[in-house]
Every structure is written in structure tokens, then in C-alpha cells.
Amino acid sequence: MRTVRLLVCLIASTLLCACAEAPYYLQSVGGHLQVLHSARPIEQWLADENTPAALKQRLVLAQRMRSFAVTELGLPDNASYHRYADLQRPFVVWNVVAAPEFSLTVKPSCFPVAGCVAYRGYFDQAEARAQGRALQDEGLEVSVYGVPAYSTLGWSNWVGGDPLLNTFARYPEGELARMIFHELAHQVLYVKDDTLFNESFATAVERLGGERWLAAQGSPESRREYAAFDARRRQFRELSLATRQRLTGIYRQNELAAMDRPTLLAMKSQTMRVFRADYASLKAGWGGYAGYDVWVASANNASFGIQAAYDELVPAFEAVFEREGQDWQRFYDAVRRLAQQPGSQRIEFLKQLAREHSSG
């Protein structure tokens, strides 16, 4: 999972918000400035004799991907991803997501300037977990997870742009390409107060762009590696989608029939047992691959809810890409036109398009 963070908006929010929220905004601004301070131009890393050879190879590969993003995908040509930082930790931020006991609708976090998003990010893991516990005390289900990258939407290009980070630089080739393309897609378009639209769009760009990169530039080994990884990911997404649909049906039934809580809990628990049993079957077929174990063990309404933001409308955006003749600029222009529609109207249109694309 990834997060979008507007440094300029957070600074403005710090000035505008109530004092009780000021510490959160200050840690956001301070954390990002620390990331920027840690970054050096990639040319310096490559010229440094102390830089490990394996890291140099990854940085060169990342620069090829950056050029590909501009020339082949029409993504922004700016300062982002021309510097690298080693943060000495596995994630750059930790996101906190919360949802009610009987709903997949996540609790939004709203900021005076940046608008509302479906998560709240922290540069310190302990602070994220403390916020998670506070939300649990309110009776919400909570997911706290590490995030390898985020985008400042181009706002930090004047100070060097978003850097490559150790938190994702060593990803397999196909995943590294997808990560870079996803975060650059956020610089193409960002719609205030619409995490579902923003993340599904960026995920569509990363999938389509990643496939193009591997087809044009990937080695046979990287393509085989990616094919195996992506096959498992698609199977897991199908399982997760089926589980989300079952849970949504249960919660909708409760809204209509006002079921008693023990009955509702029993139905929910049974759905989760089936989900974990089905995952165990998938894992056995994968030869024991355990990449989703942690997520599955802690899965709840919050984790399913935030996952939907990155998945639900991707088929619709892929359909728009096909309608525009697989032309990237026409695709971006079409998405910008969609973004100008009222929120409920554009989401309903995309959901209908996704249904048609999936059934077709």
C-alpha cells in the first residue's frame, strides 16, 4: 500500500488548524524535511566508491525507468526520482486506517487545505500505533501498516523532488517500475477528497505502465519473476474482492433488517474464517509463498476498506485507456475530464464502467 502527502498543504494546515492537531502536522512536515535532507543526487551515489555495486545497479535501473516514464508513458519530466535517500528503516511512513465494526467505509482524515483522505500517515511507527490504539478505544477496527513510498504531488520539485528510497529501491524489477509509475501518476492528477479515484487511477497507470516496461525493457528473468508474482497477486485480489463483497452484503442486510449483534458477529466471523481457509488453500498452491500472511492474519474492516481504494475502480480506468486507443495523453485528458464531474457522478460512472469491463 502507498500514501499521498502534500507538504505545502500540511504547512498551511499547521497554521490554520486547532492547536490540538498541530503536533500531527508538525511531525508530517518535519518527517518529510528529514527525508529531503537525507537525499543526494543519484550521480553522487554512483560516483561514491563506498556505494555498494548492487545499489549502483538498482539506481541505474531506476533512472532508466524514470526516462521510460517520460518518453513512453507521458508522465511528468521533473525533479522527482533523480535523488536517493537511505532512511535506515523499512518504511518511510506508517498509515493508520479505521472503520466501524460493521462497515467497510473507512473513517476519513480531513485537513483544512489538503482535503479528506482515507488514512493518516506517521513518520514514527510508535506514534502510528498509539493513534491506532486511540481509535480502537473508540470502538473502531484499525489497520496500521508500513508504506514504502509517497508522493508530494510535485509540490516539492522546487527543493529536489520526491527521492528514490531504500524502502523500495531493491524491489524486484517489475515492482520497482510499478512503484515509480504509481507515484508519478499522482503528479498527473489529484482530486481533493477522493481517495478511491486517486488511488485507483494511479494503480491503473502502474499496472499498464509496468507491463509496458517489462515487455520493452525487462530481461527474460525479470518477466518470469514478475509473471509468477503477479499471478499470485491477482489470485489474492480475487479472493479479497469476494470477501469484501460478502461482508458488504452482510452489512447491507443488517441496515435493512436491523439484525441482532450476536447474529451479525457470527456471520462476519464465518466470512473471515472462510477467507483465511481459502487463503491457506491458495498459499499451498503457491508452494508456501507467505507474502500475504501478515495482512491476512490481521485483516479486518479497515484493511479491506483501504484495499478497495486501490483496486475497485482500476478496471474502469483500464477501460478508459482502451477507449482512448491506448494513447497516454488522450487517457490522461479523459481522466481529467472525469475529475471535473461531481464526485458521486464520476464514481458511479466508473463503477458502471468497471462492471462492464469485468463482465466483458
C-alpha positions in Angstrom: 0.0 0.0 0.0 1.1 3.9 -0.8 0.1 7.4 0.6 -0.2 10.9 -0.9 1.1 13.8 1.1 1.0 17.5 0.2 3.9 19.2 2.1 2.7 22.7 1.2 -0.8 21.9 2.3 0.4 20.4 5.6 2.4 23.5 6.4 -0.7 25.6 5.6 -2.8 23.3 7.7 -0.4 23.7 10.6 -1.1 27.4 10.6 -4.8 27.1 10.2 -5.8 24.1 12.4 -6.6 24.0 16.0 -3.7 23.6 18.4 -4.7 20.0 19.2 -3.9 18.9 15.7 -0.7 21.0 15.4 1.6 18.1 16.6 0.4 15.8 13.9 1.1 18.4 11.1 4.4 19.3 12.6 5.6 15.6 12.6 4.4 15.4 9.0 6.3 18.4 7.9 9.4 17.5 10.0 9.4 14.0 8.8 9.3 15.0 5.1 12.0 17.5 5.5 14.2 14.8 7.1 13.6 12.6 4.0 14.6 15.5 1.7 17.7 16.2 3.9 18.8 12.6 3.6 18.6 12.6 -0.2 21.6 13.1 -2.5 21.7 13.2 -6.3 22.0 9.8 -7.9 25.1 10.9 -9.7 26.8 11.4 -6.3 25.8 7.9 -5.2 27.2 6.4 -8.4 30.5 8.3 -8.1 30.9 7.3 -4.5 33.3 4.3 -4.2 31.6 3.4 -0.9 28.3 2.8 -2.6 27.7 -1.0 -2.9 27.7 -2.3 -6.5 24.3 -3.8 -6.1 22.8 -0.4 -5.1 24.5 1.3 -8.0 22.9 -1.2 -10.4 19.5 -0.5 -8.9 19.9 3.3 -9.2 20.9 3.0 -12.8 17.9 0.8 -13.5 15.6 3.3 -11.7 17.0 6.1 -13.9 16.1 4.1 -17.0 12.6 3.6 -15.6 12.4 7.3 -14.9 13.3 8.1 -18.5 10.8 5.5 -19.8 8.1 7.0 -17.7 8.6 10.3 -19.5 9.2 9.1 -23.1 6.8 6.2 -23.2 4.1 6.9 -20.6 3.8 10.6 -20.8 4.5 11.0 -17.0 5.9 14.3 -15.7 9.5 15.2 -16.5 10.7 17.0 -13.4 13.0 16.7 -10.4 11.3 13.7 -8.8 13.3 10.4 -8.5 16.6 11.8 -9.5 17.9 11.6 -5.9 18.2 8.8 -3.5 18.0 8.5 0.3 18.7 5.7 2.7 16.4 6.2 5.7 17.8 3.3 7.7 14.3 1.9 8.2 12.0 -0.5 6.3 9.2 2.0 5.6 9.1 5.8 5.1 5.7 6.2 6.9 3.1 4.1 8.7 -0.5 4.6 7.8 -3.4 4.3 10.2 -6.8 3.3 8.8 -10.0 2.8 10.8 -13.5 1.6 10.0 -16.7 0.8 12.1 -17.3 -2.7 13.4 -20.0 -3.4 10.7 -18.9 -1.3 7.7 -16.1 -1.2 5.2 -16.3 2.6 4.9 -13.1 3.9 6.4 -13.0 6.9 8.7 -11.6 9.9 6.8 -8.9 12.2 8.0 -9.6 15.7 6.9 -7.2 18.7 6.7 -8.0 22.4 6.2 -6.2 22.7 2.9 -5.4 19.2 1.6 -9.0 17.8 2.0 -10.0 14.4 3.2 -8.1 11.1 2.7 -8.8 7.6 3.9 -5.7 7.3 6.1 -3.5 9.2 8.4 0.3 8.8 8.0 3.1 9.0 10.6 6.8 9.1 10.1 7.2 7.4 13.5 5.9 3.9 13.9 5.3 4.3 17.6 3.1 7.3 17.0 1.1 5.5 14.4 0.4 2.6 16.8 -0.6 5.0 19.5 -3.1 6.6 17.2 -4.3 3.1 16.3 -4.9 2.3 19.9 -6.8 5.5 20.4 -9.1 4.7 17.5 -9.6 1.2 18.8 -10.7 2.7 22.1 -13.5 4.5 20.2 -14.8 1.1 19.1 -13.3 1.1 15.6 -11.4 -1.6 13.8 -7.9 -0.4 12.9 -5.1 -1.3 10.5 -1.6 0.1 10.9 0.8 -0.7 8.1 4.1 0.4 6.7 4.2 2.4 3.4 7.3 2.3 1.2 6.7 5.5 -0.8 4.5 8.6 -1.0 4.1 11.5 -3.4 4.1 15.2 -2.7 2.2 15.7 -6.0 5.0 17.8 -7.4 4.9 20.4 -4.7 8.5 19.5 -3.6 10.1 19.6 -7.0 11.5 23.1 -6.2 13.6 21.5 -3.4 14.7 18.4 -5.3 11.5 16.4 -5.8 10.5 13.1 -4.3 13.5 10.9 -3.9 14.0 7.2 -4.5 14.2 5.5 -1.1 15.8 2.4 0.3 12.3 1.3 1.3 11.5 0.3 -2.3 14.7 0.6 -4.4 15.5 -3.1 -4.1 12.1 -4.3 -5.1 12.0 -6.8 -8.0 12.3 -5.0 -11.3 8.6 -5.2 -12.2 7.6 -3.9 -8.8 10.1 -1.1 -8.8 8.8 0.1 -12.1 5.2 0.0 -10.9 6.1 1.9 -7.7 7.8 4.8 -9.7 5.0 4.9 -12.2 2.3 4.9 -9.5 3.8 7.8 -7.6 4.4 9.9 -10.7 0.8 9.3 -11.7 -0.3 11.2 -8.6 1.6 14.2 -10.1 -0.6 14.0 -13.3 -3.8 14.3 -11.4 -5.0 14.5 -7.8 -8.7 15.1 -6.9 -9.3 16.6 -3.5 -11.5 14.4 -1.1 -11.5 11.3 -3.4 -9.0 8.6 -2.3 -10.9 6.0 -4.3 -10.5 7.9 -7.6 -6.9 9.0 -7.0 -5.5 5.6 -5.9 -7.4 3.5 -8.5 -6.1 5.9 -11.2 -2.5 5.6 -10.1 -2.8 1.8 -9.7 -4.1 1.6 -13.3 -1.2 3.6 -14.5 1.3 1.4 -12.6 -0.2 -1.8 -13.9 -0.4 -0.7 -17.5 3.0 1.1 -17.4 4.7 -1.8 -15.6 3.5 -4.2 -18.3 4.9 -2.0 -21.0 8.2 -1.6 -19.2 8.7 -5.3 -18.9 7.7 -6.0 -22.4 10.0 -3.4 -23.8 12.9 -3.3 -21.4 12.7 -6.2 -18.9 15.0 -9.2 -19.0 13.5 -12.7 -19.5 14.3 -13.4 -15.9 12.5 -10.3 -14.6 9.5 -11.1 -16.8 9.3 -14.6 -15.4 9.7 -13.4 -11.9 7.0 -10.8 -12.4 4.6 -13.2 -14.0 4.8 -15.6 -11.0 4.4 -12.7 -8.5 1.6 -11.1 -10.4 -0.3 -14.3 -10.8 -0.3 -14.8 -7.0 -1.3 -11.1 -6.5 -4.3 -11.5 -8.9 -5.5 -14.6 -7.2 -5.2 -12.9 -3.8 -7.1 -9.8 -5.1 -9.9 -12.0 -6.4 -10.2 -13.7 -3.0 -10.1 -10.3 -1.2 -12.7 -8.9 -3.6 -15.0 -11.9 -3.0 -14.6 -11.4 0.8 -15.3 -7.7 0.6 -18.5 -8.4 -1.4 -19.7 -10.9 1.2 -19.0 -8.5 4.1 -20.7 -5.7 2.2 -23.7 -7.9 1.7 -23.9 -8.8 5.4 -23.7 -5.2 6.4 -26.3 -4.1 3.9 -28.6 -6.8 5.1 -28.1 -5.5 8.6 -29.1 -2.0 7.5 -32.3 -3.4 6.0 -33.2 -5.9 8.7 -31.5 -4.5 11.8 -30.2 -7.9 12.9 -29.2 -8.5 16.4 -25.5 -8.1 17.2 -24.7 -11.8 18.0 -26.1 -12.9 14.7 -24.2 -10.2 12.8 -21.0 -11.1 14.5 -21.5 -14.8 13.8 -22.0 -14.1 10.1 -19.0 -11.8 10.0 -16.8 -14.3 11.8 -17.8 -17.1 9.4 -16.9 -15.0 6.4 -13.5 -14.3 7.9 -12.9 -18.0 8.6 -13.8 -18.8 5.0 -11.4 -16.1 3.8 -8.5 -17.4 5.9 -9.2 -21.0 4.9 -9.3 -20.1 1.2 -6.1 -18.2 1.6 -4.5 -21.2 3.1 -5.5 -23.2 0.0 -4.1 -20.6 -2.3 -0.8 -20.5 -0.3 -0.5 -24.3 -0.6 -0.8 -23.9 -4.4 1.9 -21.2 -4.3 4.4 -23.6 -2.9 4.3 -22.0 0.5 4.7 -18.4 -0.6 3.9 -16.3 2.5 3.9 -12.8 1.2 0.3 -12.1 2.4 0.5 -13.9 5.8 0.8 -10.8 7.9 -2.0 -9.0 6.1 -4.4 -12.0 6.3 -3.7 -12.6 10.0 -4.8 -9.0 10.9 -7.4 -8.5 8.2 -10.4 -6.5 9.3 -12.9 -3.9 8.0 -10.2 -1.2 7.9 -7.8 -3.3 5.9 -10.4 -4.5 3.5 -11.8 -0.9 3.2 -8.5 0.7 2.3 -7.6 -2.1 -0.1 -10.8 -1.3 -2.1 -9.5 2.2 -2.7 -6.5 0.8 -4.7 -8.5 -1.9 -6.5 -12.1 -1.1 -7.1 -12.0 1.3 -10.0 -8.9 0.0 -11.7 -10.9 -2.0 -14.3 -12.8 1.2 -15.2 -9.6 3.2 -15.8 -8.2 0.4 -17.8 -11.4 0.5 -19.9 -10.9 4.3 -20.4 -7.3 3.6 -21.5 -8.6 1.1 -24.1 -11.3 3.6 -25.3 -8.7 6.2 -25.9 -6.7 3.9 -28.2 -4.0 3.2 -25.6 -2.8 6.7 -26.1 -1.4 8.0 -22.8 -2.1 11.7 -23.3 -5.6 11.1 -24.5 -6.1 8.8 -21.5 -4.9 11.5 -19.1 -7.1 14.1 -20.7 -10.1 11.8 -20.4 -9.4 11.2 -16.8 -9.1 14.9 -16.2 -12.5 15.4 -17.7 -13.9 12.8 -15.4 -12.3 14.6 -12.4 -14.3 17.7 -13.3 -17.6 15.9 -12.8 -19.4 15.9 -9.4 -17.9 13.3 -7.1 -20.9 11.0 -6.9 -21.5 11.2 -10.7 -17.9 10.3 -11.7 -17.7 7.4 -9.2 -21.0 5.9 -10.3 -19.9 6.2 -14.0 -16.6 4.5 -13.2 -18.3 1.7 -11.1 -20.6 1.0 -14.0 -17.7 1.0 -16.4 -15.8 -1.4 -14.2 -18.8 -3.8 -14.1 -19.0 -3.7 -17.9 -15.3 -4.2 -18.3 -15.2 -7.1 -15.8 -18.2 -8.8 -17.4 -16.8 -8.3 -20.9 
